[in-house]
Amino acid sequence: MNNKGKGLLALLGVAAGAFAFWKYKNMTPQEKQNLKAKATETGNRIKEKAGEVQDTLSEKYDQLKNASKREANDITP
């Protein structure tokens, strides 16, 4: 991507950030509270799913490690 494209992309990013800031500043306290609650809930769901993925990967790693040990034991005389 050339510099002109990167500059335009950066300008769009700054504009989106400014719009989001303006929008947040004009929200009612109840709307701000709802937004914060939604962000917290989403963060908690992401953490929960990440933990599940980590557990699944650990189980698969242990299964593969044990399988490779069994194979190695079968090969050695």
Buried (B, 14 or more C-beta within 10 A) or exposed (E): EEEEEEEEEEEEEEEEEEEEEEEEEEEEEEEEEEEEEEEEEEEEEEEEEEEEEEEEEEEEEEEEEEEEEEEEEEEEE
